[in-house]
Each structure stands twice: as structure tokens, then as C-alpha cells.
């Protein structure tokens, strides 16, 4: 996927939050591993930002199908 660098992100994109709790509960959920997976995935565009400053990461996707696949993989 291609990262979109802008603020604010497009409002109509699908957001999936990966919390710090989720990352700490799964040892293979390092932020770098998640970002590497997203960038290697053959999808559309995504946007990344901290979620409520300290609660995790908010990934937003231009394609709802990309958001669904990401959610199934990372947001447990």
C-alpha cells in the first residue's frame, strides 16, 4: 500500500485502531512489523496516526476491503 501523508486524513476512509494493549498481548505485534506488513500488502492507500495520543495507532484505509483484511490480521 501507499502511505498518504496529510492532516487531517480523509473523513470517508475506514479507520482501524490497534491499541497498545493488543500489541503488548501479542509479542509479534511490534509497530514496525505492522507497518512493514501494511506497506508490503498490495492494496490502495493508507494513513497512519497515533490514536488519542497514547492509546495506540489509528490506521485509515481508502479501500474498505483493505481495512477489513487489516482488522482481521492485526486488530484482535
One Martini backbone bead per residue (centre of mass of N, CA, C, O) as a GRO file, in nm:
protein
   76
    1UNK     BB    1   0.102   0.033   0.010
    2UNK     BB    2   0.020   0.375   0.027
    3UNK     BB    3   0.121   0.657   0.187
    4UNK     BB    4  -0.056   0.918   0.345
    5UNK     BB    5   0.050   1.267   0.382
    6UNK     BB    6  -0.184   1.410   0.605
    7UNK     BB    7  -0.380   1.695   0.742
    8UNK     BB    8  -0.635   1.565   0.750
    9UNK     BB    9  -0.783   1.291   0.702
   10UNK     BB   10  -0.995   1.130   0.535
   11UNK     BB   11  -1.327   1.084   0.640
   12UNK     BB   12  -1.412   0.823   0.441
   13UNK     BB   13  -1.229   0.644   0.581
   14UNK     BB   14  -1.115   0.350   0.726
   15UNK     BB   15  -1.091   0.267   1.068
   16UNK     BB   16  -0.811   0.117   1.255
   17UNK     BB   17  -0.734   0.003   1.581
   18UNK     BB   18  -0.420  -0.034   1.755
   19UNK     BB   19  -0.346  -0.122   2.056
   20UNK     BB   20  -0.126  -0.154   2.308
   21UNK     BB   21  -0.255  -0.401   2.432
   22UNK     BB   22  -0.243  -0.576   2.181
   23UNK     BB   23   0.064  -0.558   2.137
   24UNK     BB   24   0.141  -0.675   2.425
   25UNK     BB   25  -0.025  -0.954   2.389
   26UNK     BB   26   0.157  -0.963   2.113
   27UNK     BB   27   0.483  -1.020   2.031
   28UNK     BB   28   0.437  -0.979   1.695
   29UNK     BB   29   0.315  -0.657   1.738
   30UNK     BB   30   0.505  -0.465   1.620
   31UNK     BB   31   0.499  -0.171   1.467
   32UNK     BB   32   0.697  -0.248   1.240
   33UNK     BB   33   0.548  -0.506   1.144
   34UNK     BB   34   0.287  -0.367   1.062
   35UNK     BB   35   0.402  -0.166   0.857
   36UNK     BB   36   0.538  -0.372   0.673
   37UNK     BB   37   0.278  -0.516   0.596
   38UNK     BB   38   0.127  -0.277   0.473
   39UNK     BB   39   0.346  -0.202   0.254
   40UNK     BB   40   0.330  -0.501   0.117
   41UNK     BB   41   0.046  -0.468   0.059
   42UNK     BB   42  -0.183  -0.488  -0.229
   43UNK     BB   43  -0.315  -0.188  -0.210
   44UNK     BB   44  -0.388   0.111  -0.141
   45UNK     BB   45  -0.441   0.351   0.085
   46UNK     BB   46  -0.279   0.505   0.378
   47UNK     BB   47  -0.313   0.607   0.726
   48UNK     BB   48  -0.110   0.738   1.003
   49UNK     BB   49  -0.191   0.754   1.362
   50UNK     BB   50  -0.233   0.843   1.659
   51UNK     BB   51  -0.432   0.726   1.934
   52UNK     BB   52  -0.498   0.935   2.164
   53UNK     BB   53  -0.166   0.948   2.180
   54UNK     BB   54  -0.159   0.657   2.393
   55UNK     BB   55  -0.349   0.398   2.269
   56UNK     BB   56  -0.218   0.397   1.968
   57UNK     BB   57  -0.319   0.309   1.631
   58UNK     BB   58  -0.437   0.478   1.334
   59UNK     BB   59  -0.577   0.322   1.064
   60UNK     BB   60  -0.632   0.430   0.726
   61UNK     BB   61  -0.857   0.345   0.449
   62UNK     BB   62  -0.966   0.368   0.121
   63UNK     BB   63  -1.030   0.059   0.141
   64UNK     BB   64  -1.246  -0.148   0.302
   65UNK     BB   65  -1.093  -0.418   0.242
   66UNK     BB   66  -0.829  -0.339   0.375
   67UNK     BB   67  -0.947  -0.293   0.656
   68UNK     BB   68  -1.050  -0.581   0.700
   69UNK     BB   69  -0.783  -0.733   0.672
   70UNK     BB   70  -0.636  -0.579   0.892
   71UNK     BB   71  -0.829  -0.647   1.125
   72UNK     BB   72  -0.795  -0.958   1.110
   73UNK     BB   73  -0.480  -0.945   1.162
   74UNK     BB   74  -0.444  -0.696   1.411
   75UNK     BB   75  -0.749  -0.640   1.550
   76UNK     BB   76  -0.809  -0.839   1.840
   0.00000   0.00000   0.00000
